[in-house]
Amino acid sequence: MTIDKKVNGTELTIVLKGRLDTMTAPQLEGELKQSVSGIESLIFDIAELEYISSAGLRVLLSAQKVMNKQGEMTIRNANPEVMEIFEVTGFIDILNIEE
């Protein structure tokens, strides 16, 4: 998985490519811990995310909890396979997902 970060003032956009699973979730978790201080808007662009596992969902949920205290979090451009995972797990009701 590759993680590209773009900061624009208090907005952080994270572009994820590949698979967010047990092997790559700690990498994203580490990046988030270093990056979200002072951020008011966190955007995940997951257009090129092929798969997300429960470990990946846990990282997104943790990020959502942090952002609930300091701003907002949005997930954009989920493909149909990832959207199905969000729907089946109920995350579609927890996360702010823009289609």
Secondary structure, DSSP 8 states (H G I E B T S, - for coil): -EEEEEEETTEEEEEEEEEESTTTHHHHHHHHHHH-TT-SEEEEEEEEEEEE-HHHHHHHHHHHHHHHHHSEEEEE---HHHHHHHHHHTGGGTS-EE-
